[in-house]
Amino acid sequence: MSALPDLLHFDCPRCNQPVDERLYGPCRECRDALSALGGQGGGEVVTERFEPRMHVVPNQVATKE
Ligand SMILES: [Zn+2]
């Protein structure tokens, strides 16, 4: 008999390391890393949206003679 709760054996979806956790999800290390990144418990991963800046070239003023 074991007092331990049933653990799931799976590969961490983040680092692909075999882990034993009660719930499927990132392993402890990854949760720590995620929470460190998020700073608020690591609920959602905030993805930065990369928007390249378009440099608008102003119309060239007709050169006067
Ligand atoms: Zn992991």
N, CA, C, O and the ligand as a Tripos MOL2 file, in Angstrom:
@<TRIPOS>MOLECULE
protein
  261   259    66     0     0
PROTEIN
NO_CHARGES

@<TRIPOS>ATOM
      1 N           0.8440   -1.2050    0.0000 N.3       1 MET1
      2 CA          0.0000    0.0000    0.0000 C.3       1 MET1
      3 C           0.8760    1.2500    0.0000 C.2       1 MET1
      4 O           1.9320    1.3060    0.6300 O.2       1 MET1
      5 N           0.4070    2.2100   -0.7080 N.am      2 SER2
      6 CA          1.1720    3.4460   -0.7150 C.3       2 SER2
      7 C           0.2520    4.6110   -0.4180 C.2       2 SER2
      8 O          -0.8940    4.6580   -0.8650 O.2       2 SER2
      9 N           0.7690    5.5270    0.3290 N.am      3 ALA3
     10 CA         -0.0330    6.6890    0.7030 C.3       3 ALA3
     11 C           0.0260    7.7720   -0.3650 C.2       3 ALA3
     12 O          -0.6760    8.7820   -0.3100 O.2       3 ALA3
     13 N           0.8740    7.5240   -1.3170 N.am      4 LEU4
     14 CA          1.0080    8.5340   -2.3510 C.3       4 LEU4
     15 C          -0.1980    8.4980   -3.2880 C.2       4 LEU4
     16 O          -0.7400    7.4330   -3.5860 O.2       4 LEU4
     17 N          -0.5970    9.6550   -3.7350 N.am      5 PRO5
     18 CA         -1.6870    9.6980   -4.7020 C.3       5 PRO5
     19 C          -1.2170    9.1440   -6.0310 C.2       5 PRO5
     20 O          -0.0190    9.0780   -6.3070 O.2       5 PRO5
     21 N          -2.1640    8.7520   -6.8390 N.am      6 ASP6
     22 CA         -1.7880    8.2350   -8.1510 C.3       6 ASP6
     23 C          -1.1040    9.3160   -8.9630 C.2       6 ASP6
     24 O          -1.5640   10.4540   -9.0520 O.2       6 ASP6
     25 N          -0.0130    8.9270   -9.5360 N.am      7 LEU7
     26 CA          0.7150    9.8830  -10.3570 C.3       7 LEU7
     27 C           0.6250    9.4830  -11.8150 C.2       7 LEU7
     28 O           0.6220    8.3040  -12.1710 O.2       7 LEU7
     29 N           0.5550   10.4810  -12.6180 N.am      8 LEU8
     30 CA          0.5730   10.2310  -14.0540 C.3       8 LEU8
     31 C           2.0170   10.2240  -14.5230 C.2       8 LEU8
     32 O           2.8370   11.0360  -14.0950 O.2       8 LEU8
     33 N           2.2970    9.3120  -15.3920 N.am      9 HIS9
     34 CA          3.6400    9.2680  -15.9630 C.3       9 HIS9
     35 C           3.5280    9.7340  -17.4020 C.2       9 HIS9
     36 O           2.8700    9.1100  -18.2350 O.2       9 HIS9
     37 N           4.1720   10.8160  -17.6600 N.am     10 PHE10
     38 CA          4.1160   11.3450  -19.0250 C.3      10 PHE10
     39 C           5.3370   12.1990  -19.2920 C.2      10 PHE10
     40 O           6.1420   12.4810  -18.4040 O.2      10 PHE10
     41 N           5.4440   12.5970  -20.5350 N.am     11 ASP11
     42 CA          6.5440   13.4870  -20.8920 C.3      11 ASP11
     43 C           6.0380   14.9080  -20.8020 C.2      11 ASP11
     44 O           4.9610   15.2380  -21.3000 O.2      11 ASP11
     45 N           6.8210   15.7290  -20.1700 N.am     12 CYS12
     46 CA          6.4550   17.1300  -20.0440 C.3      12 CYS12
     47 C           6.2440   17.7140  -21.4410 C.2      12 CYS12
     48 O           7.1020   17.5810  -22.3130 O.2      12 CYS12
     49 N           5.1060   18.3560  -21.6410 N.am     13 PRO13
     50 CA          4.8320   18.9200  -22.9690 C.3      13 PRO13
     51 C           5.7630   20.0600  -23.3230 C.2      13 PRO13
     52 O           5.8090   20.4960  -24.4730 O.2      13 PRO13
     53 N           6.4960   20.5370  -22.3510 N.am     14 ARG14
     54 CA          7.3470   21.7000  -22.6230 C.3      14 ARG14
     55 C           8.7890   21.2920  -22.8690 C.2      14 ARG14
     56 O           9.4090   21.7170  -23.8440 O.2      14 ARG14
     57 N           9.3160   20.4670  -21.9770 N.am     15 CYS15
     58 CA         10.7260   20.1110  -22.1240 C.3      15 CYS15
     59 C          10.9100   18.6500  -22.5190 C.2      15 CYS15
     60 O          12.0360   18.1860  -22.7010 O.2      15 CYS15
     61 N           9.7970   17.9270  -22.6510 N.am     16 ASN16
     62 CA          9.8440   16.5470  -23.1270 C.3      16 ASN16
     63 C          10.6150   15.6170  -22.1920 C.2      16 ASN16
     64 O          11.1200   14.5780  -22.6180 O.2      16 ASN16
     65 N          10.7010   15.9910  -20.9270 N.am     17 GLN17
     66 CA         11.3440   15.1070  -19.9660 C.3      17 GLN17
     67 C          10.2660   14.2470  -19.3120 C.2      17 GLN17
     68 O           9.1710   14.7330  -19.0260 O.2      17 GLN17
     69 N          10.5710   12.9840  -19.0760 N.am     18 PRO18
     70 CA          9.6060   12.1260  -18.3930 C.3      18 PRO18
     71 C           9.4070   12.5910  -16.9600 C.2      18 PRO18
     72 O          10.3660   12.7460  -16.2040 O.2      18 PRO18
     73 N           8.1540   12.8110  -16.6000 N.am     19 VAL19
     74 CA          7.8720   13.3110  -15.2690 C.3      19 VAL19
     75 C           6.7100   12.5460  -14.6630 C.2      19 VAL19
     76 O           5.9280   11.9080  -15.3690 O.2      19 VAL19
     77 N           6.6120   12.6190  -13.3620 N.am     20 ASP20
     78 CA          5.4690   12.0440  -12.6440 C.3      20 ASP20
     79 C           4.7550   13.1910  -11.9510 C.2      20 ASP20
     80 O           5.2840   13.8230  -11.0370 O.2      20 ASP20
     81 N           3.5640   13.4350  -12.4040 N.am     21 GLU21
     82 CA          2.8010   14.5350  -11.8060 C.3      21 GLU21
     83 C           1.3760   14.0460  -11.5770 C.2      21 GLU21
     84 O           0.9160   13.0870  -12.1970 O.2      21 GLU21
     85 N           0.7070   14.7200  -10.6850 N.am     22 ARG22
     86 CA         -0.6890   14.3410  -10.4220 C.3      22 ARG22
     87 C          -1.5850   14.7780  -11.5620 C.2      22 ARG22
     88 O          -2.5760   14.1210  -11.8820 O.2      22 ARG22
     89 N          -1.2250   15.8910  -12.1660 N.am     23 LEU23
     90 CA         -2.0150   16.4050  -13.2730 C.3      23 LEU23
     91 C          -1.1340   16.5620  -14.4950 C.2      23 LEU23
     92 O           0.0490   16.8870  -14.4010 O.2      23 LEU23
     93 N          -1.7320   16.3250  -15.6220 N.am     24 TYR24
     94 CA         -0.9670   16.4990  -16.8500 C.3      24 TYR24
     95 C          -0.6770   17.9690  -17.0710 C.2      24 TYR24
     96 O          -1.5580   18.8210  -16.9540 O.2      24 TYR24
     97 N           0.5680   18.2460  -17.3910 N.am     25 GLY25
     98 CA          0.9560   19.6280  -17.6310 C.3      25 GLY25
     99 C           2.4580   19.7510  -17.5330 C.2      25 GLY25
    100 O           3.1730   18.7590  -17.3880 O.2      25 GLY25
    101 N           2.9200   20.9680  -17.6130 N.am     26 PRO26
    102 CA          4.3610   21.1990  -17.5150 C.3      26 PRO26
    103 C           4.8980   20.6870  -16.1800 C.2      26 PRO26
    104 O           4.2000   20.7140  -15.1660 O.2      26 PRO26
    105 N           6.1240   20.2310  -16.1930 N.am     27 CYS27
    106 CA          6.7220   19.7170  -14.9720 C.3      27 CYS27
    107 C           7.0370   20.8710  -14.0160 C.2      27 CYS27
    108 O           6.8170   22.0420  -14.3260 O.2      27 CYS27
    109 N           7.5450   20.5080  -12.8750 N.am     28 ARG28
    110 CA          7.7930   21.5500  -11.8580 C.3      28 ARG28
    111 C           8.7690   22.6000  -12.3440 C.2      28 ARG28
    112 O           8.5750   23.8000  -12.1480 O.2      28 ARG28
    113 N           9.8090   22.1260  -12.9750 N.am     29 GLU29
    114 CA         10.8170   23.0830  -13.4480 C.3      29 GLU29
    115 C          10.2110   24.0330  -14.4640 C.2      29 GLU29
    116 O          10.4740   25.2360  -14.4510 O.2      29 GLU29
    117 N           9.4020   23.4760  -15.3380 N.am     30 CYS30
    118 CA          8.8050   24.3240  -16.3660 C.3      30 CYS30
    119 C           7.7820   25.2600  -15.7290 C.2      30 CYS30
    120 O           7.6630   26.4130  -16.1430 O.2      30 CYS30
    121 N           7.0510   24.7880  -14.7410 N.am     31 ARG31
    122 CA          6.0950   25.6740  -14.0790 C.3      31 ARG31
    123 C           6.8300   26.8080  -13.3790 C.2      31 ARG31
    124 O           6.3880   27.9570  -13.3740 O.2      31 ARG31
    125 N           7.9620   26.4520  -12.7890 N.am     32 ASP32
    126 CA          8.7510   27.5090  -12.1470 C.3      32 ASP32
    127 C           9.2240   28.5140  -13.1830 C.2      32 ASP32
    128 O           9.1830   29.7260  -12.9710 O.2      32 ASP32
    129 N           9.6700   27.9820  -14.3000 N.am     33 ALA33
    130 CA         10.1760   28.8700  -15.3520 C.3      33 ALA33
    131 C           9.0420   29.7340  -15.8820 C.2      33 ALA33
    132 O           9.2130   30.9270  -16.1330 O.2      33 ALA33
    133 N           7.8850   29.1100  -16.0470 N.am     34 LEU34
    134 CA          6.7610   29.8640  -16.5760 C.3      34 LEU34
    135 C           6.3040   30.9180  -15.5920 C.2      34 LEU34
    136 O           6.0060   32.0500  -15.9740 O.2      34 LEU34
    137 N           6.2490   30.5500  -14.3380 N.am     35 SER35
    138 CA          5.7980   31.5270  -13.3460 C.3      35 SER35
    139 C           6.8170   32.6400  -13.2000 C.2      35 SER35
    140 O           6.4710   33.7870  -12.9150 O.2      35 SER35
    141 N           8.0740   32.2880  -13.3980 N.am     36 ALA36
    142 CA          9.1090   33.3180  -13.3290 C.3      36 ALA36
    143 C           8.9510   34.2890  -14.4830 C.2      36 ALA36
    144 O           9.1770   35.4920  -14.3540 O.2      36 ALA36
    145 N           8.5570   33.7300  -15.6110 N.am     37 LEU37
    146 CA          8.3680   34.5900  -16.7750 C.3      37 LEU37
    147 C           7.1040   35.4210  -16.6170 C.2      37 LEU37
    148 O           7.1040   36.6330  -16.8330 O.2      37 LEU37
    149 N           6.0400   34.7500  -16.2380 N.am     38 GLY38
    150 CA          4.7640   35.4520  -16.1390 C.3      38 GLY38
    151 C           4.6920   36.3120  -14.8940 C.2      38 GLY38
    152 O           4.1850   37.4330  -14.9360 O.2      38 GLY38
    153 N           5.1990   35.7920  -13.7830 N.am     39 GLY39
    154 CA          5.1970   36.5630  -12.5660 C.3      39 GLY39
    155 C           3.8650   36.5410  -11.8420 C.2      39 GLY39
    156 O           3.7290   37.1050  -10.7560 O.2      39 GLY39
    157 N           2.8820   35.8880  -12.4460 N.am     40 GLN40
    158 CA          1.5550   35.8720  -11.8080 C.3      40 GLN40
    159 C           1.0030   34.4520  -11.7500 C.2      40 GLN40
    160 O          -0.1730   34.2230  -12.0320 O.2      40 GLN40
    161 N           1.8480   33.5140  -11.3870 N.am     41 GLY41
    162 CA          1.3500   32.1570  -11.2420 C.3      41 GLY41
    163 C           1.4660   31.3380  -12.5110 C.2      41 GLY41
    164 O           1.2510   30.1260  -12.4860 O.2      41 GLY41
    165 N           1.7930   31.9610  -13.5870 N.am     42 GLY42
    166 CA          1.9920   31.2210  -14.8260 C.3      42 GLY42
    167 C           0.7270   30.6040  -15.3570 C.2      42 GLY42
    168 O           0.7080   29.4200  -15.6930 O.2      42 GLY42
    169 N          -0.3230   31.3740  -15.4390 N.am     43 GLY43
    170 CA         -1.5790   30.8540  -15.9780 C.3      43 GLY43
    171 C          -1.4910   30.7270  -17.4800 C.2      43 GLY43
    172 O          -1.6420   29.6400  -18.0360 O.2      43 GLY43
    173 N          -1.2510   31.8170  -18.1140 N.am     44 GLU44
    174 CA         -1.1570   31.8040  -19.5700 C.3      44 GLU44
    175 C           0.2010   32.3320  -19.9970 C.2      44 GLU44
    176 O           0.8060   33.1890  -19.3540 O.2      44 GLU44
    177 N           0.6370   31.7910  -21.0840 N.am     45 VAL45
    178 CA          1.9010   32.2750  -21.6190 C.3      45 VAL45
    179 C           1.6000   33.4700  -22.5100 C.2      45 VAL45
    180 O           0.8410   33.3880  -23.4760 O.2      45 VAL45
    181 N           2.2040   34.5460  -22.1580 N.am     46 VAL46
    182 CA          1.9720   35.7520  -22.9490 C.3      46 VAL46
    183 C           2.8870   35.7320  -24.1590 C.2      46 VAL46
    184 O           4.1120   35.6770  -24.0490 O.2      46 VAL46
    185 N           2.2640   35.7770  -25.2850 N.am     47 THR47
    186 CA          3.0620   35.7750  -26.5040 C.3      47 THR47
    187 C           3.2030   37.1930  -27.0080 C.2      47 THR47
    188 O           2.2340   37.9400  -27.1470 O.2      47 THR47
    189 N           4.4150   37.5210  -27.2690 N.am     48 GLU48
    190 CA          4.6440   38.8670  -27.7820 C.3      48 GLU48
    191 C           4.3200   38.9000  -29.2600 C.2      48 GLU48
    192 O           4.7310   38.0370  -30.0350 O.2      48 GLU48
    193 N           3.5950   39.8910  -29.6110 N.am     49 ARG49
    194 CA          3.2710   40.0180  -31.0250 C.3      49 ARG49
    195 C           4.2970   40.9320  -31.6790 C.2      49 ARG49
    196 O           4.4900   42.0870  -31.3000 O.2      49 ARG49
    197 N           4.9230   40.3650  -32.6520 N.am     50 PHE50
    198 CA          5.9750   41.1350  -33.3030 C.3      50 PHE50
    199 C           5.3910   41.9000  -34.4740 C.2      50 PHE50
    200 O           4.9050   41.3120  -35.4400 O.2      50 PHE50
    201 N           5.4440   43.1880  -34.3780 N.am     51 GLU51
    202 CA          4.9430   44.0020  -35.4780 C.3      51 GLU51
    203 C           6.0920   44.8110  -36.0710 C.2      51 GLU51
    204 O           6.5890   45.7620  -35.4670 O.2      51 GLU51
    205 N           6.4880   44.4150  -37.2430 N.am     52 PRO52
    206 CA          7.5630   45.1790  -37.8830 C.3      52 PRO52
    207 C           7.0800   46.5870  -38.2010 C.2      52 PRO52
    208 O           5.9660   46.8010  -38.6800 O.2      52 PRO52
    209 N           7.9280   47.4960  -37.9260 N.am     53 ARG53
    210 CA          7.5490   48.8840  -38.1730 C.3      53 ARG53
    211 C           7.7210   49.2190  -39.6450 C.2      53 ARG53
    212 O           8.7770   49.0130  -40.2440 O.2      53 ARG53
    213 N           6.6680   49.7270  -40.1840 N.am     54 MET54
    214 CA          6.7380   50.1320  -41.5870 C.3      54 MET54
    215 C           7.1900   51.5810  -41.6270 C.2      54 MET54
    216 O           6.5730   52.4810  -41.0580 O.2      54 MET54
    217 N           8.2640   51.7510  -42.3070 N.am     55 HIS55
    218 CA          8.7420   53.1300  -42.4240 C.3      55 HIS55
    219 C           8.0620   53.7660  -43.6240 C.2      55 HIS55
    220 O           8.3340   53.4300  -44.7760 O.2      55 HIS55
    221 N           7.1990   54.6630  -43.3260 N.am     56 VAL56
    222 CA          6.4950   55.3270  -44.4210 C.3      56 VAL56
    223 C           7.3910   56.4220  -44.9950 C.2      56 VAL56
    224 O           7.8160   57.3500  -44.3060 O.2      56 VAL56
    225 N           7.6450   56.2710  -46.2460 N.am     57 VAL57
    226 CA          8.4970   57.2770  -46.8950 C.3      57 VAL57
    227 C           7.6130   58.4560  -47.3030 C.2      57 VAL57
    228 O           6.6860   58.3070  -48.0990 O.2      57 VAL57
    229 N           7.9120   59.6050  -46.7550 N.am     58 PRO58
    230 CA          7.1090   60.7830  -47.1080 C.3      58 PRO58
    231 C           7.2540   61.1160  -48.5780 C.2      58 PRO58
    232 O           8.3020   60.9260  -49.1950 O.2      58 PRO58
    233 N           6.1760   61.6120  -49.0990 N.am     59 ASN59
    234 CA          6.2410   61.9910  -50.5220 C.3      59 ASN59
    235 C           7.3420   63.0190  -50.7400 C.2      59 ASN59
    236 O           7.5060   63.9830  -49.9920 O.2      59 ASN59
    237 N           8.0530   62.7690  -51.7610 N.am     60 GLN60
    238 CA          9.1390   63.7230  -52.0350 C.3      60 GLN60
    239 C           8.5380   64.9960  -52.6160 C.2      60 GLN60
    240 O           7.7420   64.9850  -53.5550 O.2      60 GLN60
    241 N           8.9590   66.0650  -52.0140 N.am     61 VAL61
    242 CA          8.4740   67.3440  -52.5140 C.3      61 VAL61
    243 C           9.1520   67.6400  -53.8430 C.2      61 VAL61
    244 O          10.3660   67.5130  -53.9990 O.2      61 VAL61
    245 N           8.3280   68.0320  -54.7750 N.am     62 ALA62
    246 CA          8.8820   68.3460  -56.0960 C.3      62 ALA62
    247 C           9.9430   69.4220  -55.9460 C.2      62 ALA62
    248 O           9.7480   70.4700  -55.3300 O.2      62 ALA62
    249 N          11.0440   69.1050  -56.5310 N.am     63 THR63
    250 CA         12.1280   70.0740  -56.4010 C.3      63 THR63
    251 C          11.8670   71.2990  -57.2630 C.2      63 THR63
    252 O          11.5100   71.2290  -58.4390 O.2      63 THR63
    253 N          12.0660   72.4030  -56.6040 N.am     64 LYS64
    254 CA         11.8930   73.6640  -57.3680 C.3      64 LYS64
    255 C          13.1890   74.0100  -58.0900 C.2      64 LYS64
    256 O          14.2870   73.6690  -57.6480 O.2      64 LYS64
    257 N          13.0330   74.6540  -59.1400 N.am     65 GLU65
    258 CA         14.2330   75.0760  -59.8730 C.3      65 GLU65
    259 C          14.5890   76.5050  -59.5350 C.2      65 GLU65
    260 O          15.5700   77.0360  -60.0550 O.2      65 GLU65
    261 ZN          9.2360   20.3870  -18.2600 Zn       66 ZN66
@<TRIPOS>BOND
     1     1     2 1
     2     2     3 1
     3     3     4 2
     4     3     5 am
     5     5     6 1
     6     6     7 1
     7     7     8 2
     8     7     9 am
     9     9    10 1
    10    10    11 1
    11    11    12 2
    12    11    13 am
    13    13    14 1
    14    14    15 1
    15    15    16 2
    16    15    17 am
    17    17    18 1
    18    18    19 1
    19    19    20 2
    20    19    21 am
    21    21    22 1
    22    22    23 1
    23    23    24 2
    24    23    25 am
    25    25    26 1
    26    26    27 1
    27    27    28 2
    28    27    29 am
    29    29    30 1
    30    30    31 1
    31    31    32 2
    32    31    33 am
    33    33    34 1
    34    34    35 1
    35    35    36 2
    36    35    37 am
    37    37    38 1
    38    38    39 1
    39    39    40 2
    40    39    41 am
    41    41    42 1
    42    42    43 1
    43    43    44 2
    44    43    45 am
    45    45    46 1
    46    46    47 1
    47    47    48 2
    48    47    49 am
    49    49    50 1
    50    50    51 1
    51    51    52 2
    52    51    53 am
    53    53    54 1
    54    54    55 1
    55    55    56 2
    56    55    57 am
    57    57    58 1
    58    58    59 1
    59    59    60 2
    60    59    61 am
    61    61    62 1
    62    62    63 1
    63    63    64 2
    64    63    65 am
    65    65    66 1
    66    66    67 1
    67    67    68 2
    68    67    69 am
    69    69    70 1
    70    70    71 1
    71    71    72 2
    72    71    73 am
    73    73    74 1
    74    74    75 1
    75    75    76 2
    76    75    77 am
    77    77    78 1
    78    78    79 1
    79    79    80 2
    80    79    81 am
    81    81    82 1
    82    82    83 1
    83    83    84 2
    84    83    85 am
    85    85    86 1
    86    86    87 1
    87    87    88 2
    88    87    89 am
    89    89    90 1
    90    90    91 1
    91    91    92 2
    92    91    93 am
    93    93    94 1
    94    94    95 1
    95    95    96 2
    96    95    97 am
    97    97    98 1
    98    98    99 1
    99    99   100 2
   100    99   101 am
   101   101   102 1
   102   102   103 1
   103   103   104 2
   104   103   105 am
   105   105   106 1
   106   106   107 1
   107   107   108 2
   108   107   109 am
   109   109   110 1
   110   110   111 1
   111   111   112 2
   112   111   113 am
   113   113   114 1
   114   114   115 1
   115   115   116 2
   116   115   117 am
   117   117   118 1
   118   118   119 1
   119   119   120 2
   120   119   121 am
   121   121   122 1
   122   122   123 1
   123   123   124 2
   124   123   125 am
   125   125   126 1
   126   126   127 1
   127   127   128 2
   128   127   129 am
   129   129   130 1
   130   130   131 1
   131   131   132 2
   132   131   133 am
   133   133   134 1
   134   134   135 1
   135   135   136 2
   136   135   137 am
   137   137   138 1
   138   138   139 1
   139   139   140 2
   140   139   141 am
   141   141   142 1
   142   142   143 1
   143   143   144 2
   144   143   145 am
   145   145   146 1
   146   146   147 1
   147   147   148 2
   148   147   149 am
   149   149   150 1
   150   150   151 1
   151   151   152 2
   152   151   153 am
   153   153   154 1
   154   154   155 1
   155   155   156 2
   156   155   157 am
   157   157   158 1
   158   158   159 1
   159   159   160 2
   160   159   161 am
   161   161   162 1
   162   162   163 1
   163   163   164 2
   164   163   165 am
   165   165   166 1
   166   166   167 1
   167   167   168 2
   168   167   169 am
   169   169   170 1
   170   170   171 1
   171   171   172 2
   172   171   173 am
   173   173   174 1
   174   174   175 1
   175   175   176 2
   176   175   177 am
   177   177   178 1
   178   178   179 1
   179   179   180 2
   180   179   181 am
   181   181   182 1
   182   182   183 1
   183   183   184 2
   184   183   185 am
   185   185   186 1
   186   186   187 1
   187   187   188 2
   188   187   189 am
   189   189   190 1
   190   190   191 1
   191   191   192 2
   192   191   193 am
   193   193   194 1
   194   194   195 1
   195   195   196 2
   196   195   197 am
   197   197   198 1
   198   198   199 1
   199   199   200 2
   200   199   201 am
   201   201   202 1
   202   202   203 1
   203   203   204 2
   204   203   205 am
   205   205   206 1
   206   206   207 1
   207   207   208 2
   208   207   209 am
   209   209   210 1
   210   210   211 1
   211   211   212 2
   212   211   213 am
   213   213   214 1
   214   214   215 1
   215   215   216 2
   216   215   217 am
   217   217   218 1
   218   218   219 1
   219   219   220 2
   220   219   221 am
   221   221   222 1
   222   222   223 1
   223   223   224 2
   224   223   225 am
   225   225   226 1
   226   226   227 1
   227   227   228 2
   228   227   229 am
   229   229   230 1
   230   230   231 1
   231   231   232 2
   232   231   233 am
   233   233   234 1
   234   234   235 1
   235   235   236 2
   236   235   237 am
   237   237   238 1
   238   238   239 1
   239   239   240 2
   240   239   241 am
   241   241   242 1
   242   242   243 1
   243   243   244 2
   244   243   245 am
   245   245   246 1
   246   246   247 1
   247   247   248 2
   248   247   249 am
   249   249   250 1
   250   250   251 1
   251   251   252 2
   252   251   253 am
   253   253   254 1
   254   254   255 1
   255   255   256 2
   256   255   257 am
   257   257   258 1
   258   258   259 1
   259   259   260 2
@<TRIPOS>SUBSTRUCTURE
     1 MET1         2 RESIDUE 1 A MET
     2 SER2         6 RESIDUE 1 A SER
     3 ALA3        10 RESIDUE 1 A ALA
     4 LEU4        14 RESIDUE 1 A LEU
     5 PRO5        18 RESIDUE 1 A PRO
     6 ASP6        22 RESIDUE 1 A ASP
     7 LEU7        26 RESIDUE 1 A LEU
     8 LEU8        30 RESIDUE 1 A LEU
     9 HIS9        34 RESIDUE 1 A HIS
    10 PHE10       38 RESIDUE 1 A PHE
    11 ASP11       42 RESIDUE 1 A ASP
    12 CYS12       46 RESIDUE 1 A CYS
    13 PRO13       50 RESIDUE 1 A PRO
    14 ARG14       54 RESIDUE 1 A ARG
    15 CYS15       58 RESIDUE 1 A CYS
    16 ASN16       62 RESIDUE 1 A ASN
    17 GLN17       66 RESIDUE 1 A GLN
    18 PRO18       70 RESIDUE 1 A PRO
    19 VAL19       74 RESIDUE 1 A VAL
    20 ASP20       78 RESIDUE 1 A ASP
    21 GLU21       82 RESIDUE 1 A GLU
    22 ARG22       86 RESIDUE 1 A ARG
    23 LEU23       90 RESIDUE 1 A LEU
    24 TYR24       94 RESIDUE 1 A TYR
    25 GLY25       98 RESIDUE 1 A GLY
    26 PRO26      102 RESIDUE 1 A PRO
    27 CYS27      106 RESIDUE 1 A CYS
    28 ARG28      110 RESIDUE 1 A ARG
    29 GLU29      114 RESIDUE 1 A GLU
    30 CYS30      118 RESIDUE 1 A CYS
    31 ARG31      122 RESIDUE 1 A ARG
    32 ASP32      126 RESIDUE 1 A ASP
    33 ALA33      130 RESIDUE 1 A ALA
    34 LEU34      134 RESIDUE 1 A LEU
    35 SER35      138 RESIDUE 1 A SER
    36 ALA36      142 RESIDUE 1 A ALA
    37 LEU37      146 RESIDUE 1 A LEU
    38 GLY38      150 RESIDUE 1 A GLY
    39 GLY39      154 RESIDUE 1 A GLY
    40 GLN40      158 RESIDUE 1 A GLN
    41 GLY41      162 RESIDUE 1 A GLY
    42 GLY42      166 RESIDUE 1 A GLY
    43 GLY43      170 RESIDUE 1 A GLY
    44 GLU44      174 RESIDUE 1 A GLU
    45 VAL45      178 RESIDUE 1 A VAL
    46 VAL46      182 RESIDUE 1 A VAL
    47 THR47      186 RESIDUE 1 A THR
    48 GLU48      190 RESIDUE 1 A GLU
    49 ARG49      194 RESIDUE 1 A ARG
    50 PHE50      198 RESIDUE 1 A PHE
    51 GLU51      202 RESIDUE 1 A GLU
    52 PRO52      206 RESIDUE 1 A PRO
    53 ARG53      210 RESIDUE 1 A ARG
    54 MET54      214 RESIDUE 1 A MET
    55 HIS55      218 RESIDUE 1 A HIS
    56 VAL56      222 RESIDUE 1 A VAL
    57 VAL57      226 RESIDUE 1 A VAL
    58 PRO58      230 RESIDUE 1 A PRO
    59 ASN59      234 RESIDUE 1 A ASN
    60 GLN60      238 RESIDUE 1 A GLN
    61 VAL61      242 RESIDUE 1 A VAL
    62 ALA62      246 RESIDUE 1 A ALA
    63 THR63      250 RESIDUE 1 A THR
    64 LYS64      254 RESIDUE 1 A LYS
    65 GLU65      258 RESIDUE 1 A GLU
    66 ZN66       261 GROUP 0 **** ****
